[in-house]
Amino acid sequence: MRPHVLPHTDVALPALGVLVSGRGSNLAAILHAVETGELCARVGLVISSRPDAPALEIAMAHSVPTRVIAPKEYASRAEAGAAIVAALRGVGVALVVLAGYKPILDACVIQAYPHRILNIHPSLLPAFAGGMAPRPQTEALAAGVKLSGCTVHFVTEDVDAGPIIAQAAVPVRDDDTVESLSARILAQEHQLFSQAIALVLAGNARVEGRRVIIQR
Protein backbone atom coordinates (compact mmCIF):
# COMPACT_ATOMS: atom_id res chain seq x y z
CA MET A 1 0.00 0.00 0.00
CA ARG A 2 1.36 3.41 -0.95
CA PRO A 3 1.80 5.92 1.88
CA HIS A 4 -0.99 8.46 2.11
CA VAL A 5 0.16 11.93 1.02
CA LEU A 6 -1.97 14.78 2.28
CA PRO A 7 -3.19 17.11 -0.47
CA HIS A 8 -2.08 20.73 -0.30
CA THR A 9 -5.56 21.88 0.72
CA ASP A 10 -5.25 19.93 3.98
CA VAL A 11 -2.89 22.56 5.40
CA ALA A 12 -6.03 24.59 6.24
CA LEU A 13 -7.16 21.84 8.63
CA PRO A 14 -6.24 22.10 12.33
CA ALA A 15 -2.94 20.42 13.08
CA LEU A 16 -2.55 17.73 15.73
CA GLY A 17 0.68 17.14 17.58
CA VAL A 18 0.82 13.48 18.60
CA LEU A 19 3.22 12.39 21.34
CA VAL A 20 4.22 8.72 21.40
CA SER A 21 6.54 6.31 23.14
CA GLY A 22 5.59 2.87 21.86
CA ARG A 23 4.06 0.84 19.07
CA GLY A 24 1.68 3.57 17.87
CA SER A 25 -1.62 1.74 17.47
CA ASN A 26 -3.59 4.79 18.59
CA LEU A 27 -1.54 6.97 16.22
CA ALA A 28 -2.43 4.57 13.39
CA ALA A 29 -6.12 4.79 14.34
CA ILE A 30 -6.00 8.60 14.33
CA LEU A 31 -4.30 8.66 10.93
CA HIS A 32 -6.94 6.27 9.60
CA ALA A 33 -9.72 8.55 10.91
CA VAL A 34 -8.04 11.51 9.20
CA GLU A 35 -7.65 9.70 5.90
CA THR A 36 -11.25 8.44 5.84
CA GLY A 37 -12.63 11.87 6.67
CA GLU A 38 -13.99 10.84 10.05
CA LEU A 39 -11.67 13.36 11.68
CA CYS A 40 -11.35 16.80 10.07
CA ALA A 41 -7.77 17.45 11.05
CA ARG A 42 -4.24 16.63 10.01
CA VAL A 43 -1.33 15.24 11.99
CA GLY A 44 1.23 18.03 11.79
CA LEU A 45 3.95 16.41 13.90
CA VAL A 46 4.69 13.22 15.79
CA ILE A 47 7.07 13.56 18.74
CA SER A 48 8.56 10.45 20.28
CA SER A 49 10.28 10.12 23.64
CA ARG A 50 12.28 7.21 22.22
CA PRO A 51 14.28 6.99 18.98
CA ASP A 52 13.33 3.33 18.56
CA ALA A 53 9.56 3.67 19.02
CA PRO A 54 7.71 1.74 16.27
CA ALA A 55 5.22 4.62 16.14
CA LEU A 56 7.85 6.65 14.29
CA GLU A 57 7.75 4.18 11.41
CA ILE A 58 3.97 4.55 11.22
CA ALA A 59 4.30 8.32 11.04
CA MET A 60 6.96 8.19 8.34
CA ALA A 61 4.90 5.72 6.31
CA HIS A 62 2.15 8.35 6.25
CA SER A 63 4.52 11.20 5.34
CA VAL A 64 4.05 12.84 8.75
CA PRO A 65 7.03 14.85 10.10
CA THR A 66 8.65 13.33 13.18
CA ARG A 67 10.88 14.51 15.98
CA VAL A 68 12.60 12.62 18.80
CA ILE A 69 12.72 14.50 22.09
CA ALA A 70 14.12 12.08 24.66
CA PRO A 71 13.82 13.50 28.20
CA LYS A 72 17.00 11.74 29.30
CA GLU A 73 18.97 13.90 26.87
CA TYR A 74 17.95 17.09 28.67
CA ALA A 75 19.19 18.46 31.97
CA SER A 76 15.68 18.71 33.39
CA ARG A 77 12.07 17.89 32.64
CA ALA A 78 11.49 21.61 32.14
CA GLU A 79 14.09 21.78 29.37
CA ALA A 80 12.58 18.78 27.63
CA GLY A 81 9.17 20.38 28.01
CA ALA A 82 10.40 23.63 26.47
CA ALA A 83 11.74 21.67 23.50
CA ILE A 84 8.35 19.99 23.06
CA VAL A 85 6.52 23.32 23.16
CA ALA A 86 8.91 24.85 20.63
CA ALA A 87 8.49 21.91 18.26
CA LEU A 88 4.68 21.99 18.52
CA ARG A 89 4.49 25.74 18.04
CA GLY A 90 6.89 25.51 15.13
CA VAL A 91 4.29 23.63 13.08
CA GLY A 92 1.23 25.48 14.40
CA VAL A 93 -0.28 22.65 16.42
CA ALA A 94 -3.84 23.37 17.59
CA LEU A 95 -4.33 20.29 19.77
CA VAL A 96 -1.87 17.95 21.47
CA VAL A 97 -2.65 14.25 21.72
CA LEU A 98 -0.86 11.79 24.00
CA ALA A 99 -1.07 8.42 22.27
CA GLY A 100 0.83 6.03 24.49
CA TYR A 101 3.25 8.71 25.69
CA LYS A 102 5.12 7.49 28.76
CA PRO A 103 6.94 10.50 30.32
CA ILE A 104 5.07 12.91 32.56
CA LEU A 105 4.81 16.26 30.82
CA ASP A 106 6.41 19.26 32.42
CA ALA A 107 4.03 21.96 33.61
CA CYS A 108 5.28 24.33 30.91
CA VAL A 109 3.73 22.14 28.20
CA ILE A 110 0.37 22.00 29.98
CA GLN A 111 0.43 25.75 30.55
CA ALA A 112 1.24 26.36 26.88
CA TYR A 113 -1.82 24.32 25.81
CA PRO A 114 -4.49 24.73 28.51
CA HIS A 115 -7.37 22.34 27.88
CA ARG A 116 -5.71 21.54 24.54
CA ILE A 117 -3.92 18.34 25.53
CA LEU A 118 -5.78 15.03 25.44
CA ASN A 119 -4.74 11.69 26.87
CA ILE A 120 -6.28 8.24 26.68
CA HIS A 121 -6.01 5.86 29.63
CA PRO A 122 -6.94 2.15 29.66
CA SER A 123 -9.35 2.24 32.59
CA LEU A 124 -12.55 3.95 33.62
CA LEU A 125 -10.99 6.84 35.51
CA PRO A 126 -10.74 7.69 38.32
CA ALA A 127 -10.36 3.94 38.89
CA PHE A 128 -6.87 2.50 38.34
CA ALA A 129 -5.21 5.80 37.52
CA GLY A 130 -1.47 6.06 36.99
CA GLY A 131 0.82 3.77 35.08
CA MET A 132 0.88 2.67 31.49
CA ALA A 133 -0.72 -0.43 30.01
CA PRO A 134 -0.87 -3.19 31.10
CA ARG A 135 -0.79 -1.98 34.70
CA PRO A 136 -4.38 -0.59 34.82
CA GLN A 137 -5.77 -3.73 33.17
CA THR A 138 -3.84 -5.91 35.61
CA GLU A 139 -5.21 -3.93 38.54
CA ALA A 140 -8.75 -4.15 37.19
CA LEU A 141 -8.56 -7.95 37.01
CA ALA A 142 -7.03 -8.17 40.48
CA ALA A 143 -9.82 -6.00 41.89
CA GLY A 144 -12.51 -8.23 40.40
CA VAL A 145 -14.43 -5.43 38.69
CA LYS A 146 -17.16 -6.35 36.24
CA LEU A 147 -16.56 -3.38 33.94
CA SER A 148 -13.39 -1.78 32.69
CA GLY A 149 -12.69 0.36 29.66
CA CYS A 150 -10.91 3.51 28.57
CA THR A 151 -11.08 7.23 29.25
CA VAL A 152 -10.16 10.30 27.21
CA HIS A 153 -9.43 13.29 29.43
CA PHE A 154 -7.84 16.70 29.37
CA VAL A 155 -4.31 16.66 30.74
CA THR A 156 -3.61 18.65 33.88
CA GLU A 157 -0.58 18.79 36.15
CA ASP A 158 -2.12 15.99 38.24
CA VAL A 159 -1.56 12.64 36.50
CA ASP A 160 -4.73 11.05 35.05
CA ALA A 161 -6.87 13.51 36.99
CA GLY A 162 -8.00 15.98 34.32
CA PRO A 163 -11.63 16.55 33.32
CA ILE A 164 -13.11 13.53 31.56
CA ILE A 165 -14.24 14.02 27.97
CA ALA A 166 -15.44 10.53 27.04
CA GLN A 167 -15.41 6.95 28.29
CA ALA A 168 -16.15 3.54 26.80
CA ALA A 169 -16.86 0.49 28.94
CA VAL A 170 -16.14 -3.16 28.22
CA PRO A 171 -17.29 -6.13 30.32
CA VAL A 172 -14.70 -8.05 32.27
CA ARG A 173 -15.21 -11.75 31.59
CA ASP A 174 -14.58 -14.50 34.07
CA ASP A 175 -11.96 -16.07 31.82
CA ASP A 176 -10.21 -12.83 30.92
CA THR A 177 -6.45 -12.52 30.97
CA VAL A 178 -4.57 -9.24 30.98
CA GLU A 179 -3.97 -9.75 27.27
CA SER A 180 -7.59 -10.46 26.30
CA LEU A 181 -8.97 -7.60 28.39
CA SER A 182 -6.32 -5.24 27.02
CA ALA A 183 -7.19 -6.18 23.44
CA ARG A 184 -10.89 -5.37 23.91
CA ILE A 185 -10.11 -2.09 25.64
CA LEU A 186 -7.67 -1.14 22.88
CA ALA A 187 -10.34 -1.69 20.23
CA GLN A 188 -12.51 0.83 22.06
CA GLU A 189 -9.59 3.26 22.40
CA HIS A 190 -9.13 3.32 18.65
CA GLN A 191 -12.71 4.54 18.18
CA LEU A 192 -13.12 6.75 21.24
CA PHE A 193 -9.95 8.80 20.85
CA SER A 194 -10.77 10.16 17.40
CA GLN A 195 -14.34 10.92 18.47
CA ALA A 196 -13.11 12.90 21.48
CA ILE A 197 -10.53 14.77 19.38
CA ALA A 198 -13.28 15.76 16.95
CA LEU A 199 -15.47 17.05 19.79
CA VAL A 200 -12.71 19.24 21.16
CA LEU A 201 -11.64 20.58 17.76
CA ALA A 202 -15.26 21.49 16.99
CA GLY A 203 -15.55 23.41 20.26
CA ASN A 204 -18.19 21.00 21.53
CA ALA A 205 -16.45 20.05 24.79
CA ARG A 206 -16.76 22.83 27.38
CA VAL A 207 -14.93 22.53 30.70
CA GLU A 208 -16.88 23.60 33.78
CA GLY A 209 -14.84 22.87 36.90
CA ARG A 210 -14.28 19.12 37.01
CA ARG A 211 -16.89 18.38 34.36
CA VAL A 212 -16.79 18.46 30.58
CA ILE A 213 -20.10 19.50 29.04
CA ILE A 214 -20.63 17.96 25.61
CA GLN A 215 -22.60 20.03 23.11
CA ARG A 216 -23.72 18.30 19.94
C-alpha positions in Angstrom: 0.0 0.0 0.0 1.4 3.4 -1.0 1.8 5.9 1.9 -1.0 8.5 2.1 0.2 11.9 1.0 -2.0 14.8 2.3 -3.2 17.1 -0.5 -2.1 20.7 -0.3 -5.6 21.9 0.7 -5.2 19.9 4.0 -2.9 22.6 5.4 -6.0 24.6 6.2 -7.2 21.8 8.6 -6.2 22.1 12.3 -2.9 20.4 13.1 -2.6 17.7 15.7 0.7 17.1 17.6 0.8 13.5 18.6 3.2 12.4 21.3 4.2 8.7 21.4 6.5 6.3 23.1 5.6 2.9 21.9 4.1 0.8 19.1 1.7 3.6 17.9 -1.6 1.7 17.5 -3.6 4.8 18.6 -1.5 7.0 16.2 -2.4 4.6 13.4 -6.1 4.8 14.3 -6.0 8.6 14.3 -4.3 8.7 10.9 -6.9 6.3 9.6 -9.7 8.5 10.9 -8.0 11.5 9.2 -7.6 9.7 5.9 -11.2 8.4 5.8 -12.6 11.9 6.7 -14.0 10.8 10.1 -11.7 13.4 11.7 -11.4 16.8 10.1 -7.8 17.5 11.1 -4.2 16.6 10.0 -1.3 15.2 12.0 1.2 18.0 11.8 3.9 16.4 13.9 4.7 13.2 15.8 7.1 13.6 18.7 8.6 10.4 20.3 10.3 10.1 23.6 12.3 7.2 22.2 14.3 7.0 19.0 13.3 3.3 18.6 9.6 3.7 19.0 7.7 1.7 16.3 5.2 4.6 16.1 7.9 6.7 14.3 7.8 4.2 11.4 4.0 4.5 11.2 4.3 8.3 11.0 7.0 8.2 8.3 4.9 5.7 6.3 2.1 8.4 6.2 4.5 11.2 5.3 4.1 12.8 8.7 7.0 14.8 10.1 8.7 13.3 13.2 10.9 14.5 16.0 12.6 12.6 18.8 12.7 14.5 22.1 14.1 12.1 24.7 13.8 13.5 28.2 17.0 11.7 29.3 19.0 13.9 26.9 17.9 17.1 28.7 19.2 18.5 32.0 15.7 18.7 33.4 12.1 17.9 32.6 11.5 21.6 32.1 14.1 21.8 29.4 12.6 18.8 27.6 9.2 20.4 28.0 10.4 23.6 26.5 11.7 21.7 23.5 8.4 20.0 23.1 6.5 23.3 23.2 8.9 24.8 20.6 8.5 21.9 18.3 4.7 22.0 18.5 4.5 25.7 18.0 6.9 25.5 15.1 4.3 23.6 13.1 1.2 25.5 14.4 -0.3 22.6 16.4 -3.8 23.4 17.6 -4.3 20.3 19.8 -1.9 18.0 21.5 -2.6 14.2 21.7 -0.9 11.8 24.0 -1.1 8.4 22.3 0.8 6.0 24.5 3.3 8.7 25.7 5.1 7.5 28.8 6.9 10.5 30.3 5.1 12.9 32.6 4.8 16.3 30.8 6.4 19.3 32.4 4.0 22.0 33.6 5.3 24.3 30.9 3.7 22.1 28.2 0.4 22.0 30.0 0.4 25.8 30.6 1.2 26.4 26.9 -1.8 24.3 25.8 -4.5 24.7 28.5 -7.4 22.3 27.9 -5.7 21.5 24.5 -3.9 18.3 25.5 -5.8 15.0 25.4 -4.7 11.7 26.9 -6.3 8.2 26.7 -6.0 5.9 29.6 -6.9 2.1 29.7 -9.3 2.2 32.6 -12.5 4.0 33.6 -11.0 6.8 35.5 -10.7 7.7 38.3 -10.4 3.9 38.9 -6.9 2.5 38.3 -5.2 5.8 37.5 -1.5 6.1 37.0 0.8 3.8 35.1 0.9 2.7 31.5 -0.7 -0.4 30.0 -0.9 -3.2 31.1 -0.8 -2.0 34.7 -4.4 -0.6 34.8 -5.8 -3.7 33.2 -3.8 -5.9 35.6 -5.2 -3.9 38.5 -8.8 -4.2 37.2 -8.6 -7.9 37.0 -7.0 -8.2 40.5 -9.8 -6.0 41.9 -12.5 -8.2 40.4 -14.4 -5.4 38.7 -17.2 -6.4 36.2 -16.6 -3.4 33.9 -13.4 -1.8 32.7 -12.7 0.4 29.7 -10.9 3.5 28.6 -11.1 7.2 29.3 -10.2 10.3 27.2 -9.4 13.3 29.4 -7.8 16.7 29.4 -4.3 16.7 30.7 -3.6 18.6 33.9 -0.6 18.8 36.2 -2.1 16.0 38.2 -1.6 12.6 36.5 -4.7 11.0 35.1 -6.9 13.5 37.0 -8.0 16.0 34.3 -11.6 16.6 33.3 -13.1 13.5 31.6 -14.2 14.0 28.0 -15.4 10.5 27.0 -15.4 6.9 28.3 -16.1 3.5 26.8 -16.9 0.5 28.9 -16.1 -3.2 28.2 -17.3 -6.1 30.3 -14.7 -8.1 32.3 -15.2 -11.8 31.6 -14.6 -14.5 34.1 -12.0 -16.1 31.8 -10.2 -12.8 30.9 -6.5 -12.5 31.0 -4.6 -9.2 31.0 -4.0 -9.8 27.3 -7.6 -10.5 26.3 -9.0 -7.6 28.4 -6.3 -5.2 27.0 -7.2 -6.2 23.4 -10.9 -5.4 23.9 -10.1 -2.1 25.6 -7.7 -1.1 22.9 -10.3 -1.7 20.2 -12.5 0.8 22.1 -9.6 3.3 22.4 -9.1 3.3 18.6 -12.7 4.5 18.2 -13.1 6.8 21.2 -9.9 8.8 20.9 -10.8 10.2 17.4 -14.3 10.9 18.5 -13.1 12.9 21.5 -10.5 14.8 19.4 -13.3 15.8 16.9 -15.5 17.0 19.8 -12.7 19.2 21.2 -11.6 20.6 17.8 -15.3 21.5 17.0 -15.5 23.4 20.3 -18.2 21.0 21.5 -16.4 20.1 24.8 -16.8 22.8 27.4 -14.9 22.5 30.7 -16.9 23.6 33.8 -14.8 22.9 36.9 -14.3 19.1 37.0 -16.9 18.4 34.4 -16.8 18.5 30.6 -20.1 19.5 29.0 -20.6 18.0 25.6 -22.6 20.0 23.1 -23.7 18.3 19.9 
